[in-house]
Amino acid sequence: MRMEQIVAKALDRLNNDRYILSNLIFARVKELSLGAPVLVENMNTKTHKLTDIAIFEIAEGKVTLEKIQDENADFF
């Protein structure tokens, strides 16, 4: 699947809100860089960009805004 299609699928899950998508990608990349496990198959942090992994996870519904907010509740 092409990256444009994956981004479109991720946007569709977020009601086409690019602002929320960018914030969700940023939050997930931060988690991945701190050692969070990758939630999609056939991807790892050694061979794929963290942003690509985050977008795939969002497109597949593995990462949602609610999950990110719950995990970061201690910081806010």
Buried (B, 14 or more C-beta within 10 A) or exposed (E): EEEEEBBEBBBEBBEEEEEBBEBBBEBBBBBBEEEBEBBBEEBEBEEBEBEBBBBBBBBBEBBBBEBBEEEEEEEE
